[in-house]
Amino acid sequence: MIALSLAEIAAVVGGQTHDIPDPSAQVTGPVVRDSREVVPGSLFAAFVGERVDGHDYAPQVVAAGAVAVLASRPVGVPAVVVDDVQTALGALARHVVRRLGATLVALTGSAGKTSTKDLVAQVLQRKAPTVFTPGSLNNEIGLPLTALSATEETKFLVLEMGARGIGHIRYLAGLTPPKIGLVLNVGTAHIGEFGGREQIAEAKGELVEALPEDGAAILNADDPLVRAMASRTKAKVVLFGESAEADVRAENVRLTDSGQPSFRLHTPSGASDVTMRLYGEHHVSNALAAAAVAHELGMSAEEIATALSEAGTLSRWRMEVTERPDGVTIVNDAYNANPESMRAALRALAAMGKGRRTWAVLGKMAELGDEALAEHDAVGRLAVRLNVSKLVAVGGIEASWLQLGAYNEGSWGEESVHVSDAQAAIDLLRSELRPGDVVLVKASRSVGLESVAQALVEAGAEGEVAAR
């Protein structure tokens, strides 16, 4: 964070100083909420959780080098005490962002936010120092913590914004006002909470409403609900997609033999070829979104294409590909799942597995409300249409819907199986995998299927398949 004295911080957040011998002492390190992340110069934000109260760690974090604690009560060590720590954290982020003068890029969408954010960051890093959201810390706590990690050297701040209801993105954009707003898509993620895709579009569009007149709204030309958001902003509108009307578009899209996208990138300033290191055709749209942002910030088509071709996966468990010594390929996409991302992952599996035996180890997609049965059934059916060799549906009732969809689509019988939990899936796969197989693992975060992927990777390291 930019250096601020405890007195300045107290004034910004409307707090009172307690047990602070020197109010001019400066916070020069990061603002953190995890006591294990404290380094000398930090400010520790003490949150009260369901099982852990951060205030209990106050003596420990100060001993580890924290300058003070941002707290909701006195803690016996240097502290700035406020009525609400989350509100104070947001106020501090807003103050720091205004002081910085960095260009703030915010993005949202139903699917692909984190992968696209990682691409945007990797492209912009070629131009100037860039700070971006780690992983998926895109809520009322994670977003200000990311903003506060910026320094005087930061030129670009790339922030992912998530929403579970109307008004969430408006609140986040108020904390960190964006200059460029990117909306990827409107899908069915969290549809059970929103009530419908139109309500999701209403929420996502709050981002473009927050843009200044001299800003830019980067919108997906291939998604009608996103494209319609152009009427909700006074900012310049830039369209990306495969549509001929898109300002930044892709032509000659194909997949390599290993399932990596290749295409001709067209921008208003020129064209250049891209072959990505990432897997799956869905990354073409993500790459075009990143290219549109980079073009708006002055990068050439050649610079953008080079950066996209060299970009990798920064966030864990998102199409994370591991090639085992025995020739088995594990695709760990287990961080989260919704119908759109599940379909994209299955298509990527089909492309990667041409001429090989493919396994789809799938679990529940959460927060779909009344659409849950139909969406799980549809994913099971798609696995059959894509000629996935075997579906392993893991978990409870939603997994049974996945298997039922597959069975009804193709009368698969032994080609689909429903198992109770992750360990059962691990046991099955360890006994049946053969060299050369490709395994996709994907479900909502609550299912915890990353343990399946990890177990399979470790089994390969131990030579289990090759030894049989």
C-alpha positions in Angstrom: 0.0 0.0 0.0 1.1 3.6 -0.4 2.5 4.8 2.9 0.0 6.3 5.2 0.3 7.3 8.9 -2.0 5.8 11.5 -3.4 9.3 12.0 -4.2 9.6 8.3 -5.9 6.2 8.3 -8.0 7.0 11.3 -9.2 10.3 9.7 -10.0 8.5 6.4 -12.0 5.7 8.0 -13.6 7.8 10.8 -11.9 5.7 13.5 -10.4 6.3 16.9 -6.8 5.5 17.7 -6.2 3.2 20.7 -2.9 2.3 22.4 -0.9 4.0 19.7 2.2 5.8 21.1 3.0 7.5 17.8 0.1 8.4 15.5 2.7 9.4 12.8 3.9 5.8 12.5 3.3 4.7 8.9 1.8 1.6 7.4 4.1 0.8 4.5 3.2 -2.9 3.9 0.1 -4.7 2.8 -3.3 -4.6 4.4 -4.2 -8.2 5.3 -7.0 -10.1 7.0 -5.0 -13.4 7.5 -2.6 -13.3 10.4 -0.3 -15.6 8.5 0.2 -12.9 5.8 1.5 -10.2 8.2 4.9 -8.7 7.3 6.7 -5.8 8.9 4.7 -2.6 8.1 1.3 -4.3 7.6 -2.1 -3.2 8.7 -4.1 -6.1 10.0 -7.9 -6.0 9.4 -9.7 -7.9 12.2 -12.9 -9.6 11.0 -15.2 -11.6 13.1 -16.1 -14.8 11.3 -18.3 -17.8 12.1 -15.5 -19.7 13.8 -12.6 -17.3 14.1 -12.4 -13.7 15.6 -9.5 -11.8 14.1 -9.3 -9.6 17.2 -7.9 -12.6 19.1 -4.8 -12.5 16.9 -4.0 -8.8 17.6 -1.0 -9.3 19.9 0.4 -12.0 17.6 0.2 -9.8 14.4 1.8 -6.8 16.1 4.6 -9.0 17.4 5.0 -10.2 13.8 5.5 -6.6 12.6 2.0 -5.2 11.9 2.0 -1.4 12.7 -1.6 -1.6 14.0 -4.9 -3.4 13.8 -8.1 -2.1 12.1 -10.6 -3.3 14.6 -14.1 -2.9 15.9 -13.0 -2.8 19.5 -9.9 -2.0 21.5 -7.5 -5.0 21.5 -4.7 -3.9 23.9 -2.2 -3.2 21.1 -2.0 -0.3 18.6 -5.4 -0.1 16.8 -7.7 2.1 14.8 -11.1 1.3 16.1 -14.1 1.7 13.8 -17.8 0.8 13.9 -17.5 -1.6 11.0 -14.3 -3.0 9.7 -15.6 -3.9 6.2 -17.0 -0.3 5.7 -13.7 1.1 6.9 -11.7 -1.1 4.6 -13.8 0.1 1.7 -13.3 3.8 2.7 -9.5 3.2 2.9 -9.5 1.6 -0.5 -11.5 4.4 -2.1 -9.0 7.0 -0.6 -5.9 5.1 -1.9 -7.3 4.6 -5.4 -8.0 8.3 -5.6 -4.5 9.1 -4.5 -2.9 6.7 -6.9 -4.1 8.0 -10.2 -3.7 4.5 -11.8 -6.0 3.4 -14.6 -8.6 1.1 -13.0 -10.0 -1.7 -15.2 -13.0 -3.6 -13.7 -14.6 -6.7 -15.1 -17.6 -8.9 -14.5 -19.6 -11.7 -16.1 -21.3 -14.9 -15.3 -18.4 -17.1 -16.5 -14.8 -16.7 -17.2 -14.1 -13.7 -15.0 -11.0 -15.0 -13.3 -9.4 -16.5 -16.5 -10.1 -13.2 -18.3 -8.8 -11.1 -15.5 -5.6 -13.1 -15.5 -5.2 -12.5 -19.3 -5.9 -8.8 -19.0 -3.2 -8.5 -16.3 -0.6 -10.5 -18.2 -1.1 -8.4 -21.3 -1.1 -5.1 -19.5 2.0 -6.1 -17.5 3.9 -5.8 -20.8 3.1 -2.1 -20.9 3.4 -0.9 -17.3 3.3 -2.1 -13.6 0.0 -3.8 -13.0 -1.8 -5.0 -9.8 -4.7 -7.4 -10.2 -7.1 -9.5 -8.1 -5.5 -12.7 -6.9 -7.7 -15.7 -7.6 -11.3 -14.9 -7.2 -11.2 -12.3 -4.4 -13.9 -10.3 -6.0 -16.3 -9.4 -3.1 -16.7 -6.6 -0.6 -13.6 -7.7 1.3 -11.3 -9.1 -1.4 -11.7 -6.2 -3.8 -10.6 -3.4 -1.4 -7.7 -5.6 -0.2 -6.5 -5.9 -3.8 -6.8 -2.2 -4.4 -4.9 -1.5 -1.2 -2.0 -3.7 -2.5 -1.2 -1.1 -5.2 1.8 1.2 -4.8 3.0 4.5 -6.3 4.5 2.6 -9.2 1.2 0.9 -10.2 -0.2 2.2 -13.5 -2.9 -0.4 -14.1 -5.3 -1.8 -11.4 -7.3 -4.8 -12.7 -10.2 -5.7 -10.5 -12.7 -8.6 -10.8 -16.2 -7.8 -9.5 -18.6 -10.5 -8.5 -22.3 -10.1 -7.7 -24.9 -12.2 -5.9 -27.7 -9.6 -6.2 -28.8 -6.2 -7.5 -26.6 -3.4 -6.1 -23.5 -5.4 -5.4 -21.5 -4.2 -8.4 -22.7 -0.7 -7.9 -21.3 -0.8 -4.3 -17.9 -2.2 -5.5 -17.6 0.3 -8.3 -18.2 3.0 -5.7 -15.3 1.8 -3.7 -13.0 1.6 -6.7 -14.4 3.7 -9.6 -13.3 2.2 -12.9 -12.1 4.0 -16.0 -12.7 0.9 -18.2 -15.5 -1.6 -17.5 -15.6 -5.0 -19.2 -18.7 -7.2 -19.2 -18.1 -10.8 -20.5 -21.4 -12.5 -20.6 -24.8 -13.0 -18.9 -25.3 -16.7 -18.1 -27.0 -18.8 -15.4 -24.5 -18.6 -12.6 -26.3 -17.8 -9.4 -29.6 -17.7 -11.3 -31.3 -19.2 -8.2 -30.4 -16.1 -6.3 -31.1 -13.6 -9.0 -34.3 -15.1 -10.3 -33.6 -14.9 -14.1 -31.0 -13.9 -16.7 -32.7 -10.5 -17.1 -32.0 -9.8 -13.4 -28.4 -11.0 -13.8 -28.0 -8.6 -16.8 -29.5 -5.8 -14.6 -26.8 -6.4 -12.0 -23.9 -6.9 -14.3 -24.8 -3.7 -16.2 -24.2 -1.6 -13.0 -20.6 -1.7 -14.0 -21.1 0.3 -17.2 -23.4 2.7 -15.5 -20.5 3.5 -13.1 -18.1 4.6 -16.0 -17.2 8.2 -16.6 -17.9 9.9 -19.9 -14.2 9.6 -20.8 -14.1 5.9 -19.9 -14.7 2.9 -22.1 -17.3 0.1 -21.8 -15.9 -3.1 -23.3 -18.9 -5.3 -24.2 -19.4 -8.8 -25.7 -20.9 -8.4 -29.2 -21.9 -12.1 -29.2 -24.1 -11.8 -26.1 -27.3 -9.9 -26.8 -27.9 -9.1 -23.1 -24.4 -7.7 -22.8 -24.5 -5.8 -26.1 -27.7 -4.1 -24.9 -25.8 -2.5 -22.0 -24.4 0.0 -24.5 -27.6 2.1 -23.8 -26.8 2.2 -20.1 -23.5 4.1 -20.3 -22.2 7.5 -21.4 -18.7 6.1 -21.9 -17.3 5.0 -25.2 -18.5 1.5 -26.3 -16.0 -1.0 -27.7 -17.4 -4.4 -28.9 -15.4 -7.6 -28.9 -16.3 -11.0 -30.2 -16.5 -13.2 -33.3 -19.3 -11.0 -34.8 -18.3 -9.1 -37.9 -19.5 -5.9 -36.2 -17.1 -6.3 -33.3 -14.3 -3.7 -33.0 -11.9 -6.4 -31.7 -12.6 -9.8 -33.3 -11.3 -13.2 -34.1 -11.1 -14.9 -37.5 -10.0 -18.4 -38.6 -10.5 -19.8 -35.1 -9.3 -23.4 -34.7 -7.9 -25.7 -32.1 -4.5 -27.3 -32.2 -4.2 -31.0 -31.9 -3.8 -30.5 -28.1 -6.9 -28.4 -27.8 -5.3 -24.9 -27.7 -7.0 -22.1 -29.5 -5.4 -20.4 -32.5 -6.9 -17.4 -34.4 -6.3 -14.2 -36.3 -6.7 -11.2 -34.0 -8.2 -8.1 -35.6 -8.1 -4.7 -33.8 -8.8 -1.2 -35.2 -5.0 -0.7 -35.3 -4.1 -3.9 -37.1 -4.1 -7.7 -37.1 -1.8 -10.5 -35.8 -1.9 -14.2 -35.2 -2.4 -15.8 -31.7 -1.9 -19.3 -30.6 -2.7 -19.7 -26.9 -1.1 -21.9 -24.2 -4.5 -22.2 -22.5 -6.9 -25.0 -23.4 -10.4 -24.8 -24.8 -12.1 -22.7 -27.5 -13.9 -20.6 -24.8 -10.6 -18.8 -24.2 -11.0 -17.1 -27.5 -13.7 -14.9 -26.1 -11.7 -14.3 -23.0 -8.6 -13.3 -25.1 -10.7 -10.9 -27.3 -11.9 -9.2 -24.1 -8.4 -8.8 -22.9 -7.3 -7.6 -26.3 -10.0 -5.0 -26.4 -8.9 -3.6 -23.0 -5.3 -3.5 -24.1 -6.1 -1.8 -27.4 -8.0 0.8 -25.6 -5.0 1.4 -23.4 -2.7 1.9 -26.4 -1.1 -1.5 -27.2 -0.6 -2.6 -30.8 -2.1 -5.7 -32.3 1.3 -7.3 -32.4 2.1 -6.6 -28.7 -1.3 -7.9 -27.7 -1.0 -11.1 -29.8 2.5 -11.8 -28.4 1.3 -11.4 -24.8 -1.8 -13.5 -25.4 0.3 -16.3 -27.0 2.6 -16.4 -24.0 0.0 -16.0 -21.2 -0.5 -18.9 -18.8 -2.8 -19.9 -16.0 -2.3 -17.8 -12.9 -5.2 -19.0 -10.7 -5.4 -22.6 -9.4 -7.8 -25.3 -10.5 -9.0 -23.5 -13.7 -8.2 -25.8 -16.7 -5.0 -26.6 -14.9 -3.4 -29.3 -17.1 -1.0 -31.9 -15.8 0.6 -34.5 -18.0 1.5 -37.6 -16.0 4.6 -39.7 -16.8 2.4 -42.6 -17.8 0.6 -40.4 -20.5 -2.6 -39.7 -18.5 -3.7 -36.1 -18.7 -5.5 -34.5 -15.8 -7.5 -31.3 -16.4 -8.3 -29.8 -13.0 -11.1 -27.2 -13.5 -12.6 -27.9 -10.1 -12.6 -24.4 -8.7 -16.2 -23.7 -9.6 -18.9 -24.6 -12.1 -22.0 -23.2 -13.8 -23.8 -24.4 -16.9 -21.8 -22.2 -19.2 -18.4 -23.1 -17.8 -19.3 -26.8 -17.6 -20.2 -26.8 -21.3 -17.0 -25.0 -22.2 -14.9 -27.5 -20.2 -16.6 -30.5 -21.8 -15.9 -29.1 -25.3 -12.3 -28.5 -24.3 -12.1 -32.1 -23.1 -13.5 -33.4 -26.4 -10.9 -31.4 -28.3 -8.0 -32.4 -26.1 -9.1 -36.1 -26.2 -9.3 -36.7 -29.9 -8.2 -40.3 -30.5 -7.9 -40.9 -26.7 -10.2 -42.2 -24.0 -11.9 -39.3 -22.1 -13.3 -39.1 -18.6 -15.6 -36.4 -17.3 -15.7 -36.4 -13.5 -18.4 -34.0 -12.7 -20.4 -32.8 -9.7 -23.1 -30.4 -8.6 -23.5 -26.9 -10.0 -24.8 -24.8 -7.2 -27.3 -21.9 -6.9 -29.4 -22.8 -10.0 -32.7 -22.8 -8.2 -35.6 -24.2 -10.2 -33.3 -24.6 -13.2 -31.1 -27.2 -11.4 -32.6 -30.4 -12.7 -32.8 -29.2 -16.3 -29.3 -27.8 -16.3 -27.7 -30.9 -14.8 -29.6 -33.1 -17.2 -28.4 -31.0 -20.1 -24.8 -31.3 -19.1 -25.1 -35.1 -18.9 -26.6 -35.1 -22.4 -23.9 -32.9 -23.8 -21.2 -35.3 -22.5 -22.8 -38.0 -24.7 -23.1 -35.8 -27.8 -19.4 -34.9 -27.4 -18.5 -38.6 -27.3 -16.9 -38.4 -23.9 -15.9 -42.0 -23.1 -17.1 -42.1 -19.6 -19.0 -39.8 -17.2 -18.4 -40.1 -13.4 -21.1 -38.2 -11.6 -20.0 -37.4 -8.0 -22.3 -36.6 -5.1 -26.0 -36.4 -4.3 -29.2 -35.7 -6.2 -27.6 -33.3 -8.7 -25.0 -35.9 -9.7 -27.9 -38.4 -10.3 -29.4 -35.9 -12.7 -26.1 -35.6 -14.6 -26.0 -39.4 -15.0 -29.7 -39.6 -15.9 -29.2 -37.0 -18.6 -26.3 -39.0 -20.1 -28.2 -42.3 -19.8 -31.3 -40.9 -21.5 -29.4 -39.3 -24.3 -27.4 -42.3 -25.3 -28.4 -45.3 -23.2 -24.9 -45.3 -22.0 -25.3 -48.0 -19.3 -21.8 -48.7 -18.2 -20.4 -45.6 -19.8 -21.9 -43.4 -17.0 -21.7 -44.1 -13.3 -22.9 -42.3 -10.2 -20.6 -42.4 -7.1 -21.3 -41.1 -3.7 -18.2 -38.9 -3.0 -14.8 -37.8 -4.1 -13.0 -40.8 -2.5 -15.3 -43.2 -4.4 -14.4 -41.4 -7.6 -10.7 -41.6 -6.7 -11.0 -45.4 -6.1 -12.8 -45.9 -9.4 -10.4 -43.9 -11.5 -7.3 -45.5 -9.9 -8.6 -48.9 -10.8 -9.7 -48.1 -14.4 -7.4 -45.4 -15.8 -5.1 -46.4 -18.7 -2.0 -44.6 -20.1 -3.2 -42.0 -22.6 -6.5 -41.2 -20.9 -7.7 -37.6 -20.5 -9.6 -36.8 -17.3 -11.6 -33.6 -16.7 -12.6 -32.8 -13.1 -15.2 -30.1 -12.5 -17.9 -29.1 -10.1 -19.0 -26.2 -7.9 -16.5 -25.2 -5.2 -18.5 -26.7 -2.4 -18.1 -30.2 -3.8 -14.3 -30.1 -3.3 -13.5 -32.2 -6.4 -10.0 -30.7 -6.5 -9.1 -33.6 -4.2 -9.8 -36.0 -7.0 -7.5 -34.2 -9.4 -4.8 -33.9 -6.8 -5.0 -37.6 -5.9 -4.8 -38.6 -9.6 -1.7 -36.4 -10.1 -0.1 -37.9 -7.1 -0.9 -41.4 -8.3 0.9 -40.7 -11.6 3.9 -39.5 -9.7 3.9 -42.8 -7.8 3.7 -44.7 -11.1 0.5 -46.5 -10.2 -0.9 -46.9 -13.7 2.4 -47.8 -15.3 3.1 -50.4 -12.7 0.0 -52.4 -13.5 
